[in-house]
Amino acid sequence: MASWPLRCRRLSMSACELGKAQGMPTVPLSNGFSIPVLGLGTSHDGGYSHDAVVYALQKCGIRHIDTAKRYSCESLLQKAIKESGIKREDLWLTTKLWHTDYGYEKTKQAYLESCKRLGIEYLDLFLVHWPDAHVPGKSNREVRAETWTAMEELYEKGLCRSIGVSNFLIDHLEQLKEDCRVTPHVNQVEYHPFQRPQELVDYCRSRNIVFEGYCPLAKGEALNHSNIVQLAKKYGRTPAQICIRWSIQNGIVTIPKSTKPERIWENCQVFDFNLEKEDMEFLDSMNINRKVIHLTYPLWKG
């Protein structure tokens, strides 16, 4: 393993070039790396397709893959990436730490296990999946701090390019600031026209935390909304492309998921047009603070 400064310089060069060679714009992180603004999400319950991942990598220029231990497809991704022929250094791979692995020692062990399943030596981004821990005898805050200390060590040793969180609210991030040293590089949260948590977005930006949005199509609900369908007709695009373009134009790293190659191709055709200001504002105004992802564990503020 190369020392952290040397490894950082080597990986930073690749990160700055990542995506651009494929025509995929990137967003800079606070540590000098760059994350592709568009990725391919995966999930459990039928949310993974080997052929779709290979197609996304080979035909669509996708270089950013988002997964998690919870989705049970890390080992499947290893096979798809190998079959695609895309070099490891040209990929941005994100996975997430599930709550059953929270805690100092368990976090480090879970990292090694995820890397083994993915067949890689390092992660580009490692996220804490939920703010809630459910560890008997310990507060959520205490467990988050222990977990994040392990995340910091993984980052400082060069085992992760970047570390971050998912589904964290402002209160959680404020507590982390008080308890730990390294500010999360990313916060991944549900984001679509019906759920636009602007206060959280603004807070993250004030602290140089990149905001990453999952579920940009609201689990398909946005595709049939009359306002979005109308805008799609105006621009000669599909409703999915309107939603994804809106998210990206709002500065959000966006990770739609699909298991259908034709949908993945469609989702990637969003860099050759811009939404007009009034249309962006109109889509912004559709926010009703309605989530379509019902979390298994409530997001307590504790």
Secondary structure, 3 states (H helix, E strand, C coil): CCCHHHHHHHHHHHHHHCCHHHCCCEEECCCCCEEECECEECCCCCCCCHHHHHHHHHHCCCCEEECCHHHCCHHHHHHHHHHHCCCHHHCEEEEEECHHHCCHHHHHHHHHHHHHHHCCCCEEEEEECCCCCCCCCCCHHHHHHHHHHHHHHHHHCCCEEEEEEECCCHHHHHHHHHHCCCCCCEEEEECECCECCHHHHHHHHHCCCEEEEECCCHHHHHHHCHHHHHHHHHHCCCHHHHHHHHHHHCCCEEECECCCHHHHHHHHCCCCCCCCHHHHHHHHCCCCCCCCCCCCCCCCCC
